[in-house]
Amino acid sequence: MKTPKGLREHQKLLDLANANTSYLDKLKPFSKFNRNGLDVALSTRHASELSKEDMEFCFNLTKTNMETIRSLTSAVDDFRTCTALLKRYNASSWGWSDQRKRTELKEDTARFLLARSQSSADGAPGQLVAFVHFRFDFESTADEAQIPVIYCYEIQLSEPVQRKGLGKFMMQIIELIGIQEKMLKSMLTVFQANTSAIKFYRTILNYEIDEISPSQCDDDEADYEILSKRLPHRASLTGK
Ligand SMILES: CC(C)(COP(=O)(O)OP(=O)(O)OC[C@H]1O[C@@H](n2cnc3c(N)ncnc32)[C@H](O)[C@@H]1OP(=O)(O)O)[C@@H](O)C(=O)NCCC(=O)NCCS
């Protein structure tokens, strides 16, 4: 069991992480992605700092990516997988709800990593093309401790910028922010039917099925997995 002192230290870390308003200040080399035909600027924002238009973009992109099969290949197997995914999403315990998704995106603790195409010659801000919704929070461990983690609630790329390395780059930034803010793990939830995302997280980014994932807790009914990766951290925080 963690000592109250350990808990207090962890709470302090979460408070500091949540109060930070410029997560990329010390990660300048990661504020641009200029590869594979993309020229994208990255920035972070608290939910309250997002313009109405940017918030609407995040909502619509999430909805489009979840509802459309257009962004997947037309191969029969992929079509079946996607149809299954949509059915599962609608039938899942989470079920899609416009209102619920909008509320989730606007919550006080929501943080955003935004990817914007570089501005045109006239200096106007470029279009948003992708985002990650992340949060700093306590998460349980198998032995019922509570540890501070960076949790990826959503990563969504618009179709034209997918499969160009940007998603991997953005997830790596999330992990670097987690390390910078002294979080112990990077975590996320993924539907079992989203096999391409699972491949992306497990094979490309080396995430593992977390010890508290339903499949590790004899819950055969759940249609999702919790994935995680341990982040390098100070030994003092583990109580070792
Ligand atoms: C899943 C997603 C975040 C991946 O980001 P991305 O920028 O498209 O992926 P990357 O280019 O960084 O991919 C790196 C590697 O991951 C694997 N990968 C990524 N997307 C994949 C897909 N749809 N199918 C199979 N493998 C995939 C590939 O090995 C890829 O390398 P390659 O393109 O050289 O073969 C992005 O495609 C996306 O937003 N998809 C729609 C929304 C979604 O499913 N979000 C995740 C919800 S949990």
The ligand as a MOL file (V3000), in Angstrom:
LIG
                    3D

  0  0  0     0  0            999 V3000
M  V30 BEGIN CTAB
M  V30 COUNTS 48 50 0 0 0
M  V30 BEGIN ATOM
M  V30 1 C -4.7220 5.1470 -35.8150 0
M  V30 2 C -4.0180 6.4660 -36.1270 0
M  V30 3 C -3.9640 7.3340 -34.8810 0
M  V30 4 C -2.5670 6.1430 -36.5860 0
M  V30 5 O -1.8940 7.3410 -36.9310 0
M  V30 6 P -1.1930 7.4470 -38.3820 0
M  V30 7 O -0.4820 8.7360 -38.4860 0
M  V30 8 O -2.2200 7.1690 -39.4140 0
M  V30 9 O -0.1880 6.2430 -38.3180 0
M  V30 10 P 1.3970 6.2850 -38.6200 0
M  V30 11 O 1.6400 6.7540 -40.0090 0
M  V30 12 O 2.0980 7.0020 -37.5280 0
M  V30 13 O 1.6240 4.7170 -38.5450 0
M  V30 14 C 2.7700 4.1140 -38.1140 0
M  V30 15 C 2.5860 2.6260 -38.3770 0
M  V30 16 O 1.4770 2.1250 -37.6140 0
M  V30 17 C 0.7970 1.1040 -38.3650 0
M  V30 18 N -0.5640 1.5840 -38.6990 0
M  V30 19 C -1.0630 2.8310 -38.5210 0
M  V30 20 N -2.3390 2.8970 -38.9470 0
M  V30 21 C -2.6480 1.6680 -39.4050 0
M  V30 22 C -3.8210 1.0970 -39.9970 0
M  V30 23 N -4.9290 1.8130 -40.1800 0
M  V30 24 N -3.7890 -0.1990 -40.3640 0
M  V30 25 C -2.6840 -0.9490 -40.1900 0
M  V30 26 N -1.5240 -0.4610 -39.6460 0
M  V30 27 C -1.5250 0.8250 -39.2630 0
M  V30 28 C 1.5970 0.9090 -39.6320 0
M  V30 29 O 2.5620 -0.0900 -39.4150 0
M  V30 30 C 2.2500 2.2640 -39.7970 0
M  V30 31 O 3.4390 2.2620 -40.5600 0
M  V30 32 P 3.3490 2.2650 -42.1750 0
M  V30 33 O 2.3470 3.2850 -42.5820 0
M  V30 34 O 4.7510 2.5880 -42.5880 0
M  V30 35 O 2.9210 0.8660 -42.5370 0
M  V30 36 C -4.7100 7.2610 -37.2740 0
M  V30 37 O -4.6540 6.5160 -38.4800 0
M  V30 38 C -6.1640 7.6230 -36.9890 0
M  V30 39 O -6.4350 8.7150 -36.4880 0
M  V30 40 N -7.1000 6.7250 -37.3250 0
M  V30 41 C -8.5260 6.9640 -37.1760 0
M  V30 42 C -8.9540 7.1330 -35.7420 0
M  V30 43 C -8.5170 5.9940 -34.8190 0
M  V30 44 O -8.6900 4.8080 -35.1050 0
M  V30 45 N -7.9660 6.4230 -33.6670 0
M  V30 46 C -7.5440 5.4900 -32.6280 0
M  V30 47 C -8.6880 5.2610 -31.7190 0
M  V30 48 S -8.1690 4.3550 -30.2980 0
M  V30 END ATOM
M  V30 BEGIN BOND
M  V30 1 1 1 2
M  V30 2 1 2 3
M  V30 3 1 2 4
M  V30 4 1 2 36
M  V30 5 1 4 5
M  V30 6 1 5 6
M  V30 7 2 6 7
M  V30 8 1 6 8
M  V30 9 1 6 9
M  V30 10 1 9 10
M  V30 11 2 10 11
M  V30 12 1 10 12
M  V30 13 1 10 13
M  V30 14 1 13 14
M  V30 15 1 14 15
M  V30 16 1 15 16
M  V30 17 1 15 30
M  V30 18 1 16 17
M  V30 19 1 17 18
M  V30 20 1 17 28
M  V30 21 1 18 19
M  V30 22 1 18 27
M  V30 23 2 19 20
M  V30 24 1 20 21
M  V30 25 1 21 22
M  V30 26 2 21 27
M  V30 27 1 22 23
M  V30 28 2 22 24
M  V30 29 1 24 25
M  V30 30 2 25 26
M  V30 31 1 26 27
M  V30 32 1 28 29
M  V30 33 1 28 30
M  V30 34 1 30 31
M  V30 35 1 31 32
M  V30 36 2 32 33
M  V30 37 1 32 34
M  V30 38 1 32 35
M  V30 39 1 36 37
M  V30 40 1 36 38
M  V30 41 2 38 39
M  V30 42 1 38 40
M  V30 43 1 40 41
M  V30 44 1 41 42
M  V30 45 1 42 43
M  V30 46 2 43 44
M  V30 47 1 43 45
M  V30 48 1 45 46
M  V30 49 1 46 47
M  V30 50 1 47 48
M  V30 END BOND
M  V30 END CTAB
M  END
